Amino acid sequence: MDLGKRRGLRFVAIGTLLAAVALPAYADDPTPTTSEPPPASVTDVNRSLEQLQAEAAAVQADFAKATIAYTKALKDAQAAESAAKKAEATASTSKGRSDEERRKLGLLTAQAYQMGIPTVMGTESMLWSLAPVAENLQEIADRQTAIVQLGSTQVAQYNAAMAAESESNRLKADATTKRTAANEAAAKAQELSKQVQQKAADASAAMADQTADLDVASGISQQLQTVRDAQALATWKAYLAELTAAKITLPAAALLKNPAKLPAGLAPLTRRGGAVPGVASVSTTGRTVRVLSAETIRAVDQAFSLVGKPYGVAATGPDKYGCLGAARVAWEPYTTLPNLVGKVYPDYQAVPAAQIQPGDLLVMGSRSLGLVHIGVALDNGEMIAADESKGAVVVTGVPDNLYAALRPTLGAPAKPQVAPAATSDAYAFRCGNTATSYDVGSGSWTWPLPDGTYEIGTPFGQSGSEWSSGSHTGQDFPAAIGTPVRAVTSGIVRVEHPAWAGNLVRIDHGNGLETLYAHLSRVDVTDGQQVTAGQQIGAVGDKGNTTGPHLHFEVRLGGDPVNPMPFLATGSASTGWGGYSNGMIPASKLCAIGSGHMLRCDAATAYQKLAAAYRAQFGKTLCITDSYRSYASQVSLYQRKPSLAALPGTSNHGWGVAVDLCGGIDKYNTPQYLWMKANAPAYGWLHPAWAEPGRNREEPWHWEFGQPSTT
């Protein structure tokens, strides 16, 4: 309970800080700077929610490691038991053949002995051969038959009997060895089963302890967002006040396009030795003040007017805004943005990242995924954007997956700008959100290190000052220097040498999915090389920021690091939604759908519409047995049904976007099931491919909220 006390104290401190927040003084130089962090009252306190999320991720990773080991041991035990039974059956059959061959030889030998026919067999061999028929010496044919048999077959039969006995003994020994291996494998699986049970109890207790804290932290996070929004607005207003004090008449955008031909009284604004087009500066009372165009200032003003408005998929206002809708409204009527982020990029001049100014359009994405998000730039590494994970138009940090900055006041690009083609998975990364589930499409991955060469080290999400982000972004595998490192699945290589990693191989698997392999002692691949699953790409080392030789392995989706363990276990995973861990979404972020069930609010809205249509068709309420499933309940279900339940922390029930239905829908080809197949997709509810008839898991009752309707 010490952890709970520490959290309680932390939340008290958070409340104190929120009450004491003051508006920041405006810096002499209002230009953007990446070295100046956001106010401590935001960043330090916001870490409390991140800390809880990291702790949840660490607990889930620890349980995932245990269940992965148990599942593997269980499969090994089942395979060993099957091999032992097969070997025992083969040995038994062989023993029967050996006894029959020996019986035949005994009869021949007995005949020879009673009839006085000479034999080439020695006394010892004769006694051996007689043993099976010692009580059946009367089973002797007439003398003439015996003479014919004994003349040519006695020695051959002796050799056949000896060979059969030798093979029988070999198979018996093989069966004994395999039975021993099966017993050992079963004992190992049983021991790991006990460990999983204990881990499950520990995980449930840890998550139960965090649930209340998470609700508090979520509420505080919303307050912090309000503070951040207000501080950004205050900074912007301070800049506008400075322009007014300097008696600067805002120039039209057309007058600032060419830094070499600015209106009288304006000078170029320089960054890193180069003049910034579309912006100017003036010197007043010993200071340099940046001058933005009138159109740019209007766009930023309009963007601020949208802050706090609810997020809506593809919404264009005035009540809700999608990511592109907010940016479009900000820049109207000066220009009307196209209807897709990918179409915005070719139409407006891109500017270097070092020259980003307020009002610029920031587009996020990657070459393999496409462009998925857009925001209006501010100073201090921030932007205004409609953010799905936060459920509103907010002031937020510019993410790592910034693809380009566009300046609408510069017009069309001087050189053609071709946007990366959007993939089928691009939709899952829309508006700053990370996909709630992701299937790599290749089943189980190859692990990055060969079996038996590594240990399980620092897990994903563990907090600590040794990491710049405050938490561990990957999974560590301690291993000897030189241990082969393998690509977990196919992709295109990029080799990098950042200070923290020393030698880093980054593999782009397409559709926003990347894996990273850090601290390598040797790199065996080159930039642009295509690799396949299991192909060696380097060797374990201790380069960069490390306390010993190990592989630091990461999985990134749309640029965001996610827990690698479920991917390694299943080839697919559920990842973040709204910044929360699977099964750890606060009740305040979920919406009720009746009968005690809850879903993510967009899924709940769609479910209610689907339920109304179902009622109109069948005259009955849509029957439901399961919806949002907490992490603790996932663990409990996995304990009871490990062969049927998803690995805890990977279930879409844990994101509030899955339901289990009844009332006829729980059986294939019923009128209710067929109606759902035909009509549910119109409401965003889909029957996943893995649950279809003939698949590994046939679950007619399981339905998931997919791409929602935008009509």
C-alpha positions in Angstrom: 0.0 0.0 0.0 3.0 2.3 0.1 2.5 2.8 -3.7 -1.0 3.9 -3.1 0.1 6.4 -0.4 2.7 7.8 -2.7 0.1 8.3 -5.4 -2.2 10.0 -3.0 0.5 12.4 -2.1 1.3 13.0 -5.7 -2.3 13.8 -6.6 -2.5 16.3 -3.7 0.6 17.9 -5.1 -1.0 18.0 -8.5 -4.0 19.8 -7.2 -1.8 22.3 -5.5 0.1 23.0 -8.7 -3.1 23.4 -10.7 -4.3 26.0 -8.2 -1.0 27.9 -8.4 -0.7 28.0 -12.2 0.2 31.5 -13.4 0.4 32.8 -17.0 4.0 32.7 -18.3 5.9 35.9 -19.1 6.4 36.3 -22.8 9.9 35.8 -23.9 11.9 38.5 -25.6 12.2 36.4 -28.7 8.8 35.0 -29.6 10.3 32.6 -32.2 9.9 28.9 -31.7 12.5 27.0 -29.7 12.8 23.3 -29.1 15.1 23.8 -26.1 12.4 25.6 -24.1 10.1 23.0 -22.6 6.5 23.5 -21.8 5.7 24.9 -18.3 6.7 22.6 -15.5 3.2 22.8 -14.0 2.1 20.9 -17.1 5.0 18.5 -17.9 5.9 17.5 -14.3 2.3 16.8 -13.3 1.3 15.2 -16.5 3.9 12.6 -15.9 1.8 11.2 -13.1 -0.8 9.9 -15.6 2.0 8.7 -17.9 3.6 7.0 -14.9 0.4 5.1 -14.2 0.2 4.1 -17.8 3.8 2.9 -17.7 3.2 0.9 -14.6 0.2 -0.7 -16.2 2.2 -1.5 -19.3 5.0 -3.0 -17.2 2.5 -5.3 -15.2 0.9 -6.4 -18.5 4.3 -7.1 -20.1 5.4 -9.1 -17.0 2.2 -11.2 -17.2 2.5 -11.6 -20.9 6.0 -13.0 -20.5 4.8 -15.5 -18.0 1.8 -16.6 -20.2 4.0 -16.8 -23.3 6.4 -19.1 -21.4 3.6 -21.2 -20.1 1.8 -21.5 -23.4 5.1 -22.6 -25.1 5.8 -25.1 -22.3 2.2 -26.4 -22.6 2.6 -26.9 -26.3 6.0 -28.6 -25.7 4.4 -30.9 -23.1 1.6 -31.8 -25.4 4.0 -32.5 -28.3 6.3 -34.6 -25.9 3.3 -36.6 -24.6 2.1 -37.3 -28.1 5.6 -38.4 -29.1 5.9 -40.6 -26.0 2.5 -42.3 -26.7 3.4 -42.9 -30.3 6.8 -44.4 -29.4 5.2 -46.6 -26.7 2.6 -47.8 -29.3 5.3 -48.5 -31.8 7.4 -50.3 -29.2 4.4 -52.5 -28.2 3.7 -53.4 -31.8 7.4 -54.2 -32.3 7.4 -56.4 -29.1 4.5 -58.4 -30.5 6.4 -59.0 -33.8 9.5 -60.0 -31.9 7.6 -62.5 -29.8 6.0 -64.0 -32.9 9.3 -64.4 -34.7 10.8 -66.0 -31.6 7.8 -68.4 -31.2 8.3 -69.5 -34.8 11.9 -70.2 -34.2 11.1 -72.2 -31.0 8.8 -74.4 -32.9 11.5 -75.2 -35.5 14.1 -75.9 -32.9 11.7 -78.1 -30.9 11.0 -80.1 -34.1 14.7 -80.6 -34.8 15.3 -81.7 -31.2 12.5 -84.3 -31.0 13.2 -85.7 -34.5 16.9 -85.9 -34.0 17.6 -83.7 -37.0 21.0 -82.1 -36.8 21.1 -78.4 -36.0 23.7 -75.7 -36.5 22.5 -73.8 -33.5 24.5 -73.9 -30.3 23.1 -75.1 -27.0 22.6 -71.5 -25.6 20.8 -70.4 -28.8 18.7 -73.5 -28.8 17.5 -73.0 -25.2 16.8 -69.3 -26.1 14.7 -70.3 -29.0 12.8 -73.0 -27.1 11.7 -70.7 -24.3 8.5 -69.4 -26.0 7.3 -73.0 -26.8 8.6 -75.0 -23.8 5.0 -75.8 -22.9 3.9 -76.5 -26.5 6.2 -79.2 -27.8 3.3 -81.2 -29.0 2.8 -78.4 -31.7 5.0 -80.4 -34.1 4.0 -81.3 -37.6 4.7 -84.6 -39.2 8.4 -85.6 -39.7 8.4 -84.9 -43.4 7.2 -81.3 -43.0 9.7 -80.7 -40.3 12.5 -82.0 -42.3 11.6 -79.6 -45.2 11.3 -76.6 -42.9 14.4 -77.3 -40.9 16.6 -77.9 -43.9 16.7 -74.3 -45.1 14.9 -72.0 -42.8 16.2 -72.6 -39.2 19.2 -70.3 -39.4 17.2 -67.6 -41.3 14.4 -67.8 -38.8 17.0 -67.4 -36.0 18.4 -64.3 -37.6 14.9 -62.8 -38.1 14.0 -63.5 -34.5 17.3 -61.9 -33.2 16.7 -58.8 -35.5 13.1 -58.4 -34.3 14.2 -58.6 -30.7 17.0 -56.1 -31.2 14.5 -53.6 -32.9 12.0 -54.2 -30.1 14.6 -53.3 -27.5 15.7 -50.2 -29.4 12.1 -49.0 -29.7 11.5 -49.8 -26.0 14.5 -47.6 -25.0 13.3 -44.8 -27.4 9.9 -45.0 -25.8 11.4 -44.8 -22.3 13.5 -41.8 -23.3 10.4 -40.0 -24.7 8.3 -40.8 -21.7 10.9 -39.3 -19.5 11.0 -36.2 -21.7 7.2 -36.0 -21.6 7.1 -36.3 -17.8 9.7 -33.5 -17.5 7.9 -31.3 -20.0 4.6 -31.8 -18.1 6.3 -31.0 -14.8 7.8 -27.8 -16.3 4.4 -26.8 -17.7 2.8 -27.5 -14.3 5.4 -25.3 -12.6 4.9 -22.5 -15.1 1.2 -22.9 -14.6 1.6 -22.2 -10.9 3.8 -19.1 -11.8 1.1 -17.8 -14.1 -1.5 -18.3 -11.4 0.6 -16.2 -9.0 1.3 -13.6 -11.7 -2.4 -13.4 -12.4 -3.1 -12.8 -8.8 -0.4 -10.2 -8.6 -1.5 -8.5 -11.8 -5.2 -8.4 -10.7 -4.2 -6.9 -7.4 -1.9 -4.3 -9.0 -4.5 -3.3 -11.5 -7.2 -3.0 -8.9 -4.9 -0.7 -6.9 -4.4 1.4 -10.0 -8.0 1.7 -11.2 -9.1 4.4 -8.7 -5.8 6.3 -9.2 -6.3 6.1 -12.9 -9.8 7.7 -12.7 -8.3 10.5 -10.6 -5.3 10.9 -12.9 -7.6 11.0 -15.9 -9.6 13.9 -14.4 -6.4 15.7 -13.5 -5.1 15.2 -17.0 -8.2 16.9 -18.4 -7.5 19.8 -16.1 -3.9 19.9 -17.2 -5.0 20.0 -20.8 -7.1 23.0 -20.0 -4.1 24.6 -18.4 -1.9 23.9 -21.4 -4.6 25.3 -23.8 -4.8 28.5 -21.7 -1.1 28.9 -21.4 -0.6 28.5 -25.2 -3.4 31.1 -25.8 -1.8 33.5 -23.3 1.5 33.2 -25.1 -0.2 33.9 -28.4 -2.0 36.9 -27.0 1.2 38.2 -25.5 2.7 38.1 -28.9 -0.2 40.0 -30.5 0.0 42.6 -27.7 3.7 43.0 -28.6 2.8 43.6 -32.2 0.3 46.3 -31.1 2.8 47.9 -28.8 5.3 48.1 -31.6 2.6 49.8 -33.8 3.1 47.2 -36.5 0.6 47.1 -39.3 0.1 43.5 -40.3 1.1 43.0 -43.9 -0.8 40.9 -46.4 0.6 37.4 -47.1 1.5 38.3 -50.7 3.9 41.0 -49.5 6.0 38.5 -47.4 6.5 35.8 -49.9 9.9 37.0 -51.1 12.3 37.9 -48.2 14.4 40.0 -50.7 11.4 42.2 -51.6 9.7 43.1 -48.3 7.8 46.3 -47.7 9.7 49.3 -46.3 10.5 49.0 -42.6 10.5 45.2 -42.6 13.6 43.0 -42.6 14.0 39.3 -43.3 13.6 36.9 -40.4 16.6 34.5 -40.4 17.0 31.0 -39.1 20.2 29.1 -39.3 21.7 31.6 -41.6 18.8 31.6 -44.1 15.9 34.0 -44.6 12.4 32.6 -43.8 9.9 33.2 -46.6 6.4 34.3 -45.7 7.6 36.0 -42.4 9.4 39.2 -41.6 10.9 41.1 -38.6 11.2 44.6 -37.3 13.6 46.0 -34.7 12.1 48.1 -31.9 13.6 49.4 -28.7 16.5 47.1 -29.1 14.5 44.0 -29.8 13.6 42.0 -32.9 9.9 41.2 -33.3 8.7 38.6 -35.7 6.0 39.8 -38.1 3.5 37.2 -39.4 1.0 38.0 -42.2 -2.5 39.2 -41.4 -3.9 36.0 -42.9 -1.6 33.8 -40.8 -2.6 35.6 -37.6 -6.3 35.2 -38.5 -5.8 31.5 -39.1 -4.1 31.0 -35.7 -6.9 33.0 -34.0 -9.5 30.9 -35.6 -7.6 27.7 -34.6 -7.6 28.9 -31.0 -11.4 29.6 -31.2 -11.9 25.8 -31.9 -9.9 24.6 -28.9 -12.1 22.6 -26.6 -14.6 21.6 -29.3 -15.4 17.9 -29.3 -13.7 15.6 -31.8 -15.8 13.9 -34.4 -14.8 11.5 -37.1 -14.5 13.5 -40.3 -16.6 16.3 -38.7 -16.3 19.8 -40.1 -18.1 21.8 -37.4 -19.6 23.7 -36.0 -20.2 21.4 -33.0 -17.5 18.7 -33.7 -14.3 18.6 -35.7 -12.2 15.9 -37.3 -8.5 16.4 -37.7 -8.7 17.9 -41.2 -11.9 19.8 -40.4 -10.2 21.9 -37.7 -7.3 22.8 -39.9 -9.6 23.6 -42.8 -11.8 26.0 -40.7 -8.6 27.7 -39.3 -7.4 28.6 -42.8 -10.7 29.6 -44.3 -11.5 31.8 -46.2 -7.9 32.5 -47.3 -7.7 29.0 -48.7 -9.9 25.8 -48.6 -7.9 22.7 -47.8 -8.6 19.5 -49.8 -10.8 16.8 -48.2 -7.9 14.4 -47.5 -4.6 15.1 -45.6 -2.7 13.3 -48.4 -4.1 15.9 -50.9 -3.0 18.8 -48.8 0.7 18.0 -49.1 1.0 18.5 -52.9 -0.8 21.9 -52.8 1.2 24.0 -50.4 4.9 24.8 -50.2 6.9 22.7 -47.7 9.4 24.5 -45.4 12.3 23.1 -43.4 11.6 22.0 -39.9 14.0 24.6 -38.5 11.9 27.3 -40.0 8.4 26.3 -38.7 6.3 29.3 -37.7 2.8 29.6 -36.1 0.1 29.0 -38.6 2.0 26.4 -40.6 0.2 23.2 -41.4 2.0 20.2 -39.9 1.2 16.9 -41.5 2.1 13.6 -39.8 2.7 10.2 -41.2 5.3 8.1 -42.9 6.3 6.9 -46.4 5.1 3.3 -45.6 1.8 4.4 -43.9 0.7 7.6 -45.6 -0.3 10.9 -44.1 -2.7 10.5 -41.2 -2.9 13.7 -39.1 -2.7 17.5 -39.5 -2.3 20.4 -37.1 -1.8 24.2 -37.0 1.7 25.0 -35.7 2.3 27.2 -32.6 5.6 28.1 -30.9 7.4 25.9 -28.4 7.0 22.7 -30.3 3.2 22.7 -30.0 0.3 22.7 -32.3 -3.5 22.9 -32.3 -5.2 19.8 -33.7 -8.3 17.8 -33.4 -7.0 14.8 -31.5 -9.1 11.6 -31.4 -7.3 10.2 -28.4 -8.1 13.3 -26.4 -11.6 13.6 -27.8 -11.3 17.3 -28.6 -9.5 20.1 -30.4 -6.5 20.7 -28.1 -3.1 22.2 -27.9 -0.6 19.3 -28.0 3.0 18.6 -28.7 4.2 18.0 -32.3 4.6 14.2 -32.5 7.7 12.4 -33.6 6.1 11.3 -36.9 6.0 14.8 -38.3 6.3 14.3 -42.1 6.4 17.9 -43.3 5.5 21.5 -42.5 3.5 23.5 -45.1 3.0 27.2 -45.3 -0.3 28.1 -47.0 0.7 31.8 -47.6 3.5 30.7 -50.0 1.0 29.1 -52.3 1.8 26.1 -54.5 5.2 24.4 -54.2 8.0 25.4 -56.4 8.8 21.7 -57.1 6.3 18.9 -57.2 5.5 17.4 -53.8 4.1 13.9 -53.9 2.4 12.5 -50.8 3.1 8.9 -49.8 0.3 6.6 -50.8 -2.1 5.9 -48.0 -2.3 2.2 -47.0 -5.3 0.2 -45.8 -4.1 0.7 -42.3 -3.7 4.4 -42.4 -7.2 5.0 -41.2 -6.3 3.2 -37.9 -3.8 6.0 -37.1 -6.1 8.9 -37.8 -5.9 12.2 -35.9 -3.1 11.4 -33.4 -4.6 8.1 -32.2 -2.9 4.8 -32.3 -4.7 1.8 -33.7 -6.6 -0.1 -31.0 -5.7 -3.4 -32.6 -3.1 -4.4 -35.2 -2.7 -7.7 -37.0 0.6 -8.2 -38.7 -0.9 -10.7 -41.0 1.8 -13.4 -40.6 0.8 -15.2 -37.4 3.4 -15.7 -34.8 6.6 -13.8 -35.4 10.1 -15.2 -35.3 11.7 -14.1 -32.0 14.7 -11.7 -32.5 17.1 -14.1 -30.7 17.4 -17.9 -31.0 15.8 -20.0 -28.3 18.1 -20.6 -25.3 20.5 -17.7 -26.1 18.8 -14.9 -24.1 17.1 -13.9 -20.9 14.0 -11.6 -20.4 15.3 -8.2 -19.2 13.8 -4.8 -18.6 10.2 -4.7 -19.8 8.3 -2.2 -21.9 7.0 0.7 -19.9 9.3 0.5 -16.9 9.9 4.0 -15.5 13.3 5.5 -14.8 15.5 8.5 -15.3 17.9 6.6 -17.5 15.5 6.9 -20.4 14.9 10.3 -22.0 11.1 9.7 -22.2 10.9 8.7 -18.6 10.0 5.1 -19.4 11.4 2.2 -21.3 10.2 2.1 -24.9 11.1 -1.5 -25.7 11.8 -5.0 -24.4 15.4 -5.9 -23.4 16.9 -9.3 -24.0 20.3 -9.8 -22.1 22.5 -12.1 -24.2 26.2 -12.7 -24.9 28.0 -10.3 -27.3 27.9 -11.8 -30.7 24.6 -13.7 -30.3 22.8 -13.6 -33.7 20.0 -11.0 -34.0 17.2 -11.8 -36.4 14.5 -9.9 -38.2 11.1 -10.8 -36.6 9.3 -10.6 -40.0 10.0 -9.2 -43.5 10.7 -5.6 -44.3 13.0 -2.9 -45.6 16.2 -2.0 -43.5 17.5 1.3 -42.4 20.8 1.4 -40.5 21.3 4.3 -38.0 23.9 5.2 -35.4 22.2 7.3 -32.7 24.1 8.0 -29.5 21.7 6.1 -27.3 21.8 2.9 -29.5 25.3 2.9 -30.9 24.3 0.6 -33.8 20.6 0.5 -34.7 18.8 -1.5 -37.3 15.3 -0.2 -38.1 13.0 -2.4 -40.2 10.0 -0.9 -41.9 7.3 -3.6 -42.3 4.8 -1.4 -44.1 1.5 0.0 -43.0 3.0 2.0 -40.1 4.7 -0.9 -38.5 8.4 -0.8 -37.6 10.8 -2.8 -35.4 14.0 -1.5 -33.9 17.1 -3.5 -32.8 19.6 -1.5 -30.7 23.1 -1.7 -29.2 24.4 -4.1 -31.9 28.0 -5.1 -31.9 27.8 -5.8 -35.6 25.4 -4.9 -38.4 25.0 -7.5 -41.2 22.6 -5.6 -43.4 22.6 -2.4 -45.5 20.3 0.5 -46.1 17.4 -0.4 -48.4 18.0 -4.2 -48.1 14.9 -6.4 -48.1 15.0 -9.0 -45.3 12.8 -11.9 -44.4 11.6 -13.3 -41.1 14.4 -15.0 -39.3 17.2 -13.5 -41.4 20.3 -12.5 -39.4 20.7 -8.7 -39.3 23.4 -8.3 -36.7 24.7 -9.4 -33.4 24.1 -8.5 -29.8 26.4 -5.9 -28.4 26.7 -3.2 -25.7 27.1 -0.1 -27.8 25.5 3.2 -26.8 23.6 3.9 -23.6 23.8 0.4 -21.9 24.9 -1.2 -18.7 25.7 -4.5 -20.3 25.3 -6.6 -23.5 21.7 -7.0 -24.5 19.3 -6.5 -27.4 16.9 -3.6 -27.0 13.9 -4.5 -29.2 11.1 -2.1 -30.1 7.8 -2.3 -32.0 6.4 1.0 -33.3 3.1 1.7 -34.8 2.7 5.0 -36.6 5.8 6.2 -34.8 4.5 5.3 -31.3 6.4 2.6 -29.3 4.1 -0.2 -28.1 4.5 -3.3 -26.0 6.4 -5.8 -28.1 5.5 -8.9 -26.1 2.0 -9.5 -27.4 3.3 -9.2 -31.0 6.0 -11.8 -30.3 3.4 -14.1 -28.6 0.6 -13.8 -31.2 1.7 -11.9 -34.3 -0.9 -9.3 -33.4 -1.7 -7.0 -30.6 -4.0 -4.5 -29.1 -2.3 -1.2 -28.5 -3.0 2.2 -27.1 -6.3 4.1 -27.1 -6.5 7.5 -25.5 -3.2 6.9 -23.8 -4.7 4.2 -21.6 -3.6 0.6 -21.2 -5.8 -2.3 -22.3 -8.4 -3.0 -19.7 -7.4 0.1 -17.8 -9.7 2.7 -19.3 -11.4 4.9 -16.6 -15.1 4.6 -16.3 -15.4 8.3 -17.2 -14.0 7.6 -20.7 -16.6 4.9 -21.3 -20.4 5.1 -22.1 -23.1 2.8 -20.8 -25.2 0.8 -23.2 -27.6 -0.8 -20.7 -27.6 -3.9 -18.5 -24.4 -2.9 -16.8 -22.4 -3.0 -20.0 -20.0 -0.2 -21.2 -18.1 0.6 -24.4 -15.9 3.3 -25.8 -18.3 6.2 -26.4 -18.1 6.2 -30.2 -18.6 2.4 -30.2 -21.5 2.8 -27.7 -23.3 5.3 -29.9 -23.0 3.0 -32.9 -24.1 0.1 -30.8 -27.3 1.9 -29.7 -28.2 2.6 -33.3 -27.5 -1.0 -34.3 -29.7 -2.2 -31.3 -32.5 0.1 -32.4 -32.4 -1.4 -36.0 -32.3 -4.9 -34.5 -35.3 -4.2 -32.3 -37.3 -2.9 -35.3 -36.5 -6.1 -37.2 -37.1 -8.7 -34.5 -39.1 -6.9 -31.9 -36.6 -7.9 -29.2 -33.7 -6.2 -27.4 -30.3 -7.0 -28.8 -29.0 -9.7 -26.4 -25.5 -9.1 -25.0 -23.3 -11.1 -22.6 -20.0 -9.2 -22.6 -18.6 -5.8 -23.5 -15.8 -3.8 -22.0 -13.6 -6.2 -20.1 -11.1 -4.9 -17.4 -7.6 -6.3 -17.3 -8.4 -8.1 -14.1 -11.4 -9.8 -15.7 -9.3 -10.7 -18.8 -6.8 -12.4 -16.4 -9.6 -14.3 -14.7 -11.0 -15.5 -18.0 -7.6 -16.5 -19.2 -7.0 -18.5 -16.1 -10.3 -20.4 -16.6 -10.1 -20.8 -20.4 -6.5 -20.4 -21.6 -7.2 -22.1 -24.9 -10.1 -19.8 -25.8 -9.4 -16.5 -24.2 -7.1 -13.9 -25.7 -3.8 -13.2 -24.0 -4.7 -10.6 -21.3 -3.8 -7.1 -22.6 -4.5 -8.0 -26.2 -8.3 -8.3 -26.2 -10.4 -5.8 -28.0 -12.8 -6.2 -25.1 -10.1 -4.3 -23.1 -10.5 -1.3 -25.4 -14.3 -1.2 -25.1 -14.8 -2.0 -28.8 -16.0 -5.6 -28.7 -19.2 -7.3 -27.6 -20.3 -10.9 -27.2 -24.0 -11.3 -28.3 -26.6 -13.9 -27.7 -30.3 -14.5 -28.6 -29.6 -16.4 -31.8 -26.6 -14.4 -32.9 -24.4 -16.8 -31.0 -25.0 -19.5 -33.7 -24.0 -19.4 -37.3 -26.7 -19.2 -40.1 -29.6 -18.3 -37.8 -31.9 -15.4 -39.0 -30.4 -13.2 -36.3 -26.8 -14.0 -37.2 -27.4 -13.5 -40.9 -29.2 -10.2 -40.2 -26.1 -9.0 -38.3 -23.8 -10.1 -41.1 -25.9 -8.1 -43.6 -26.6 -5.0 -41.5 -24.1 -4.5 -38.6 -21.3 -3.2 -40.9 -23.4 -0.1 -41.7 -23.1 0.8 -38.0 -19.4 0.1 -37.8 -19.8 -3.4 -36.2 -18.0 -6.3 -37.9 -17.6 -10.0 -37.4 -13.8 -10.5 -37.4 -12.2 -12.9 -39.9 -10.7 -15.1 -37.2 -14.1 -15.8 -35.7 -15.6 -17.0 -39.0 -16.6 -20.7 -39.6 -13.7 -22.9 -40.3 -11.1 -20.7 -38.6 -9.1 -21.6 -35.5 -11.6 -19.9 -33.2 -15.2 -20.1 -34.3 -17.1 -17.4 -32.3 -20.4 -16.3 -34.0 -21.2 -14.3 -30.9 -18.1 -12.0 -31.0 -18.4 -8.6 -32.8 -16.0 -5.7 -33.0 -16.4 -2.0 -33.7 -14.4 -1.3 -36.8 -14.4 1.7 -39.1 -17.4 3.8 -38.1 -19.8 5.3 -40.6 -19.1 8.9 -41.4 -22.5 9.6 -42.8 
